[in-house]
Amino acid sequence: MTAASFMDLALKQAKSAENAGEVPIGCVIVRDGKVLAAAGNRTLTDRDPTAHAEILAIREAARALGSERLVDCDLYVTLEPCTMCAGAISFSRIRRLYYGAADPKGGAVDSGVRFFAQPTCHHAPEIYPSVGEREAATLLTDFFKARR
């Protein structure tokens, strides 16, 4: 599978989250071409402010591998990760981060605090922005437009 195919799976997770009334953000974690974990946002459903798609997928992948270190794993997410998620990505030692839409307000990778560029960051993944950007951005824009 290609980066675009894995991002398509993340977009499906985002649409499932939207159908549940959540902000439509989805994530998949892949190792050796196999999906280890997939999740969409569940902050409202779980009543948990940390239940971002990335955090949920990292937890699931760690359980699947039996390790808190997700070495050689790639994470695909539809929106640029926030600071909390960037920290979790760093601590879990994700190899590559692919994200769809940029988040100038809440993102922490290429926007905001630029977490991985800080000297205090212990591990920075390879970063591939704008994968599936149009679809991810449209999904989010339409979601918020419908709520205004």
Contact map, one row per residue, 1 for C-alpha under 8 A:
1110110000000000000000000000000010000000000000000000000000000000000000000000000000000000000000000000000000000000000000000000000000000000000000000000
1111110000000000000000000000000000000000000000000000000000000000000000000000000000000000000000000000000000000000000000000000000000000000000000000000
1111111000000000000000000000000000000000000000000000000000000000000000000000000000000000000000000100000000000000000000000000000000100000000000000000
0111111100000000000000000000000000000000000000000000000000000000000000000000000000000000000000000000000000000000000000000000000000110000000000000000
1111111110000000000000000000000000000000000000000000000000000000000000000000000000000000000000000000000000000000000000000000000000000000000000000000
1111111111000000000000000001000000000000000000000000000000000000000000000001000000000000000000000000000000000000000000000000000000000000000000000000
0011111111100000000000000011000000000000000000000000000000000000000000000001110000000000000000000001000000000000000000000000000000110000000000000000
0001111111110000000000000000000000000000000000000000000000000000000000000000000000000000000000000000000000000000000000000000000000010000000000000000
0000111111111000000000000011000000000000000000000000000000000000000000000000000000000000000000000000000000000000000000000000000000000000000000000000
0000011111111100000000001111000000000111000000000000000000000000000000000001110000000000000000000000000000000000000000000000000000000000000000000000
0000001111111110000000001110000000000000000000000000000000000000000000000000010000000000000000000000000000000000000000000000000000000011000000000000
0000000111111111000000000100000000000000000000000000000000000000000000000000000000000000000000000000000000000000000000000000000000000000000000000000
0000000011111111100000011110000000000111000000000000000000000000000000000000000000000000000000000000000000000000000000000000000000000000000000000000
0000000001111111110000111110000000000001100000000000000000000000000000000000010000000000000000000000000000000000000000000000000000000000000000000000
0000000000111111111000011100000000000000000000000000000000000000000000000000000000000000000000000000000000000000000000000000000000000000001000000000
0000000000011111111100010000000000000001000000000000000000000000000000000000000000000000000000000000000000000000000000000000000000000000000000000000
0000000000001111111111111100000000000001110000000000000000000000000000000000000000000000000000000000000000000000000000000000000000000000000000000000
0000000000000111111111111000000000000000000000000000000000000000000000000000000000000000000000000000000000000000000000000000000000000000000000100000
0000000000000011111111000000000000000000000000000000000000000000000000000000000000000000000000000000000000000000000000000000000000000000000000000000
0000000000000001111111000000000000000000000010000000000000000000000000000000000000000000000000000000000000000000000000000000000000000000000000000000
0000000000000000111111100000000000000000000100000000000000000000000000000000000000000000000000000000000000000000000000000000000000000000000000000000
0000000000000000111111110000000000000000111110000000000000000000000000000000000000000000000000000000000000000000000000000000000000000000000000000000
0000000000000100110011111000000000000000100000000000000000000000000000000000000000000000000000000000000000000000000000000000000000000000000100100000
0000000000001111110001111100000000000001100000000000000000000000000000000000000000000000000000000000000000000000000000000000000000000000001100100000
0000000001101110110000111110000000000001100000000000100000000000000000000000111000000000000000000000000000000000000000000000000000000000000100000000
0000000001111110100000011111000000000111100000000000110000000000000000000000110000000000000000000000000000000000000000000000000000000000000000000000
0000001011101100000000001111100000000111000000000000110010000000000000000011110000000000000000000000000000000000000000000000000000000000000000000000
0000011011000000000000000111110000111110000000000000010010000000000000000011100000000000000000000000000000000000000000000000000000000000000000000000
0000000000000000000000000011111000111100000000000000000011001000000000001111000000000000000000000000000000000000000000000000000000000000000000000000
0000000000000000000000000001111111111000000000000000000000000000000000001110000000000000000000000000000000000000000000000000000000000000000000000000
0000000000000000000000000000111111110000000000000000000000000000000000011100000000000000000000000000000000000000000000000000000000000000000000000000
0000000000000000000000000000011111000000000000000000000000000000000000011000000000000000000000000000000000000000000000000000000000000000000000000000
1000000000000000000000000000011111100000000000000000000000000000000000000000000000000000000000000000000000000000000000000000000000000000000000000000
0000000000000000000000000000011111110000000000000000000000000000000000000000000000000000000000000000000000000000000000000000000000000000000000000000
0000000000000000000000000001111011111100000000000000000000000000000000000000000000000000000000000000000000000000000000000000000000000000000000000000
0000000000000000000000000001111001111100000000000000000000011001000000000000000000000000000000000000000000000000000000000000000000000000000000000000
0000000000000000000000000001110000111110000000000000000011011000000000000000000000000000000000000000000000000000000000000000000000000000000000000000
0000000001001000000000000111100000111111000000000000000010010000000000000000000000000000000000000000000000000000000000000000000000000000000000000000
0000000001001000000000000111000000001111100000000000110110000000000000000000000000000000000000000000000000000000000000000000000000000000000000000000
0000000001001101100000011110000000000111110000000001100100000000000000000000000000000000000000000000000000000000000000000000000000000000000000000000
0000000000000100100001111100000000000011111000000011100100000000000000000000000000000000000000000000000000000000000000000000000000000000000000000000
0000000000000000100001000000000000000001111111110011100000000000000000000000000000000000000000000000000000000000000000000000000000000000000000000000
0000000000000000000001000000000000000000111111111111000000000000000000000000000000000000000000000000000000000000000000000000000000000000000000000000
0000000000000000000011000000000000000000011111111000000000000000000000000000000000000000000000000000000000000000000000000000000000000000000000000000
0000000000000000000101000000000000000000011111110000000000000000000000000000000000000000000000000000000000000000000000000000000000000000000000000000
0000000000000000000000000000000000000000011111110010000000000000000000000000000000000000000000000000000000000000000000000000000000000000000000000000
0000000000000000000000000000000000000000011111111000000000000000000000000000000000000000000000000000000000000000000000000000000000000000000000000000
0000000000000000000000000000000000000000011111111110000000000000000000000000000000000000000000000000000000000000000000000000000000000000000000000000
0000000000000000000000000000000000000000001100111111000000000000000000000000000000000000000000000000000000000000000000000000000000000000000000000000
0000000000000000000000000000000000000000001000011111001000000000000000000000000000000000000000000000000000000000000000000000000000000000000000000000
0000000000000000000000000000000000000000111001011111101100000000000000000000000000000000000000000000000000000000000000000000000000000000000000000000
0000000000000000000000000000000000000001111000001111111100000000000000000000000000001000000000000000000000000000000000000000000000000000000000000000
0000000000000000000000001110000000000011110000000011111110000000000000000000100000000000000000000000000000000000000000000000000000000000000000000000
0000000000000000000000000111000000000010000000000001111111000000000000000000100010001000000000000000000000000000000000000000000000000000000000000000
0000000000000000000000000000000000000000000000000111111111100000000000000000000000001001000000000000000000000000000000000000000000000000000000000000
0000000000000000000000000000000000000011100000000011111111110000000000000000000000000000000000000000000000000000000000000000000000000000000000000000
0000000000000000000000000011100000001110000000000000111111111000000000000000000000000000000000000000000000000000000000000000000000000000000000000000
0000000000000000000000000000100000001000000000000000011111111100000000000000000000000001100100000000000000000000000000000000000000000000000000000000
0000000000000000000000000000000000000000000000000000001111111110000000000000000000000000000000000000000000000000000000000000000000000000000000000000
0000000000000000000000000000000000011100000000000000000111111111000000000000000000000000000000000000000000000000000000000000000000000000000000000000
0000000000000000000000000000100000011000000000000000000011111111100001000000000000000000000000000000000000000000000000000000000000000000000000000000
0000000000000000000000000000000000000000000000000000000001111111111111000000000000000000000000000000000000000000000000000000000000000000000000000000
0000000000000000000000000000000000000000000000000000000000111111111100000000000000000000000000000000000000000000000000000000000000000000000000000000
0000000000000000000000000000000000010000000000000000000000011111110000000000000000000000000000000000000000000000000000000000000000000000000000000000
0000000000000000000000000000000000000000000000000000000000001111111001000000000000000000000000000000000000000000000000000000000000000000000000000000
0000000000000000000000000000000000000000000000000000000000000111111100000000000000000000000000000000000000000000000000000000000000000000000000000000
0000000000000000000000000000000000000000000000000000000000000110111111000000000000000000000000000000000000000000000000000000000000000000000000000000
0000000000000000000000000000000000000000000000000000000000000110011111000000000000000000000100000000000000000000000000000000000000000000000000000000
0000000000000000000000000000000000000000000000000000000000000100001111100000000000000000001111000000000000000000000000000000000000000000000000000000
0000000000000000000000000000000000000000000000000000000000001100101111111000000000000000000111100000000000000000000000000000000000000000000000000000
0000000000000000000000000000000000000000000000000000000000000000000011111000000000000000000111100000000000000000000000000000000000000000000000000000
0000000000000000000000000000001100000000000000000000000000000000000001111100000000000000000001100000000000000000000000000000000000000000000000000000
0000000000000000000000000000111100000000000000000000000000000000000001111110000000000000000001110000000000000000000000000000000000000000000000000000
0000000000000000000000000000111000000000000000000000000000000000000000011111000000000000000001111100000000000000000000000000000000000000000000000000
0000000000000000000000000011110000000000000000000000000000000000000000001111100000000000000001111100000000000000000000000000000000000000000000000000
0000011001000000000000000011100000000000000000000000000000000000000000000111110000000000000000001110000000000000000000000000000000000000000000000000
0000001001000000000000001111000000000000000000000000110000000000000000000011111110000000000000001111000000000000000000000000000000000000000000000000
0000001001100100000000001110000000000000000000000000000000000000000000000001111100000000000000000011100000000000000000000000000000011001000000000000
0000000000000000000000001000000000000000000000000000000000000000000000000000111110000000000000000011111000000000000000000000000000000001100000000000
0000000000000000000000000000000000000000000000000000000000000000000000000000111111000000000000000011111000111100000000000000000010000000000000000000
0000000000000000000000000000000000000000000000000000010000000000000000000000101111111100000000000010001001111000000000000000000000000000000000000000
0000000000000000000000000000000000000000000000000000000000000000000000000000000111111100000000000000000001111000000000000000000000000000000000000000
0000000000000000000000000000000000000000000000000000000000000000000000000000000011111110000000000000000001111000101000000000000000000000000000000000
0000000000000000000000000000000000000000000000000000000000000000000000000000000011111111000000000000000000000000000000000000000000000000000000000000
0000000000000000000000000000000000000000000000000001011000000000000000000000000011111111100000000000000000000000000000000000000000000000000000000000
0000000000000000000000000000000000000000000000000000000000000000000000000000000011111111110000000000000000011000001100000000000000000000000000000000
0000000000000000000000000000000000000000000000000000000000000000000000000000000000111111111000000000000000000000001000000000000000000000000000000000
0000000000000000000000000000000000000000000000000000001001000000000000000000000000011111111100000000000000000000000000000000000000000000000000000000
0000000000000000000000000000000000000000000000000000000001000000000000000000000000001111111111000000000000000000000000000000100000000000000000000000
0000000000000000000000000000000000000000000000000000000000000000000000000000000000000111111111000000000000000000000100001111100000000000000000000000
0000000000000000000000000000000000000000000000000000000000000000000010000000000000000011111110000000000000000000000000000110000000000000000000000000
0000000000000000000000000000000000000000000000000000000001000000000111100000000000000001111111000000000000000000000000000000000000000000000000000000
0000000000000000000000000000000000000000000000000000000000000000000011100000000000000000111111100000000000000000000000000011100000000000000000000000
0000000000000000000000000000000000000000000000000000000000000000000011111110000000000000110111111000000000000000000000000000100000000000000000000000
0000000000000000000000000000000000000000000000000000000000000000000001111110000000000000000011111000000000000000000000000000110000000000000000000000
0000000000000000000000000000000000000000000000000000000000000000000000001110000000000000000001111100000000000000000000000000111100000000000000000000
0000000000000000000000000000000000000000000000000000000000000000000000000111100000000000000001111110000000000000000000000000111100000000000000000000
0010000000000000000000000000000000000000000000000000000000000000000000000111100000000000000000011111000000000000000000000000001111100000000000000000
0000000000000000000000000000000000000000000000000000000000000000000000000001111110000000000000001111110000000000000000000000000111111000000000000000
0000001000000000000000000000000000000000000000000000000000000000000000000000111100000000000000000111110000000000000000000000000011111101100000000000
0000000000000000000000000000000000000000000000000000000000000000000000000000011100000000000000000011111000000000000000000000000011111101100000000000
0000000000000000000000000000000000000000000000000000000000000000000000000000001100000000000000000011111100100110000000000000000011001000000000000000
0000000000000000000000000000000000000000000000000000000000000000000000000000001110000000000000000000111111100010000000000000000000000000000000000000
0000000000000000000000000000000000000000000000000000000000000000000000000000000000000000000000000000011111100011000000000000000000000000000000000000
0000000000000000000000000000000000000000000000000000000000000000000000000000000000000000000000000000001111100011000000000000000000000000000000000000
0000000000000000000000000000000000000000000000000000000000000000000000000000000011100000000000000000001111110011000000000000000000000000000000000000
0000000000000000000000000000000000000000000000000000000000000000000000000000000111100000000000000000011111111111000000000000000000000000000000000000
0000000000000000000000000000000000000000000000000000000000000000000000000000000111100100000000000000000001111111111000000000000000000000000000000000
0000000000000000000000000000000000000000000000000000000000000000000000000000000111100100000000000000000000111111111100000000000000000000000000000000
0000000000000000000000000000000000000000000000000000000000000000000000000000000100000000000000000000010000111111010000000000000000000000000000000000
0000000000000000000000000000000000000000000000000000000000000000000000000000000000000000000000000000011111111111110000000000000000000000000000000000
0000000000000000000000000000000000000000000000000000000000000000000000000000000000000000000000000000000111111111110000000000000000000000000000000000
0000000000000000000000000000000000000000000000000000000000000000000000000000000000100000000000000000000000011011111000000000000000000000000000000000
0000000000000000000000000000000000000000000000000000000000000000000000000000000000000000000000000000000000011111111111000000000000000000000000000000
0000000000000000000000000000000000000000000000000000000000000000000000000000000000100110000000000000000000011000111111001000000000000000000000000000
0000000000000000000000000000000000000000000000000000000000000000000000000000000000000100010000000000000000001000011111001011100000000000000000000000
0000000000000000000000000000000000000000000000000000000000000000000000000000000000000000000000000000000000000000011111101001000000000000000000000000
0000000000000000000000000000000000000000000000000000000000000000000000000000000000000000000000000000000000000000011111111000000000000000000000000000
0000000000000000000000000000000000000000000000000000000000000000000000000000000000000000000000000000000000000000000011111100000000000000000000000000
0000000000000000000000000000000000000000000000000000000000000000000000000000000000000000000000000000000000000000000001111100000000000000000000000000
0000000000000000000000000000000000000000000000000000000000000000000000000000000000000000010000000000000000000000001111111111000000000000000000000000
0000000000000000000000000000000000000000000000000000000000000000000000000000000000000000011000000000000000000000000000111111000000000000000000000000
0000000000000000000000000000000000000000000000000000000000000000000000000000000000000000011010000000000000000000000100001111100000000000000000000000
0000000000000000000000000000000000000000000000000000000000000000000000000000000000000000010010000000000000000000000110001111110000000000000000000000
0000000000000000000000000000000000000000000000000000000000000000000000000000000000000000110011111000000000000000000100000011111000000000000000000000
0000000000000000000000000000000000000000000000000000000000000000000000000000000000000000000000111000000000000000000000000001111100000000000000000000
0000000000000000000000000000000000000000000000000000000000000000000000000000000000000000000000011100000000000000000000000000111110000000000000000000
0000000000000000000000000000000000000000000000000000000000000000000000000000000000000000000000011110000000000000000000000000011111100000000000000000
0000000000000000000000000000000000000000000000000000000000000000000000000000000100000000000000000111110000000000000000000000001111100000000000000000
0000000000000000000000000000000000000000000000000000000000000000000000000000000000000000000000000111110000000000000000000000000111111000000000000000
0011001000000000000000000000000000000000000000000000000000000000000000000000000000000000000000000111100000000000000000000000000111111000000000000000
0001001100000000000000000000000000000000000000000000000000000000000000000000010000000000000000000011100000000000000000000000000001111111000000000000
0000000000000000000000000000000000000000000000000000000000000000000000000000010000000000000000000011110000000000000000000000000001111111100000000000
0000000000000000000000000000000000000000000000000000000000000000000000000000000000000000000000000001100000000000000000000000000000011111110000000000
0000000000100000000000000000000000000000000000000000000000000000000000000000000000000000000000000000000000000000000000000000000000011111111000000000
0000000000100000000000000000000000000000000000000000000000000000000000000000011000000000000000000001100000000000000000000000000000011111111100000000
0000000000000000000000000000000000000000000000000000000000000000000000000000001000000000000000000001100000000000000000000000000000001111111110000000
0000000000000000000000000000000000000000000000000000000000000000000000000000000000000000000000000000000000000000000000000000000000000111111111000000
0000000000000010000000010000000000000000000000000000000000000000000000000000000000000000000000000000000000000000000000000000000000000011111111100000
0000000000000000000000111000000000000000000000000000000000000000000000000000000000000000000000000000000000000000000000000000000000000001111111110000
0000000000000000000000000000000000000000000000000000000000000000000000000000000000000000000000000000000000000000000000000000000000000000111111111000
0000000000000000000000000000000000000000000000000000000000000000000000000000000000000000000000000000000000000000000000000000000000000000011111111100
0000000000000000010000110000000000000000000000000000000000000000000000000000000000000000000000000000000000000000000000000000000000000000001111111110
0000000000000000000000000000000000000000000000000000000000000000000000000000000000000000000000000000000000000000000000000000000000000000000111111111
0000000000000000000000000000000000000000000000000000000000000000000000000000000000000000000000000000000000000000000000000000000000000000000011111111
0000000000000000000000000000000000000000000000000000000000000000000000000000000000000000000000000000000000000000000000000000000000000000000001111111
0000000000000000000000000000000000000000000000000000000000000000000000000000000000000000000000000000000000000000000000000000000000000000000000111111
0000000000000000000000000000000000000000000000000000000000000000000000000000000000000000000000000000000000000000000000000000000000000000000000011111
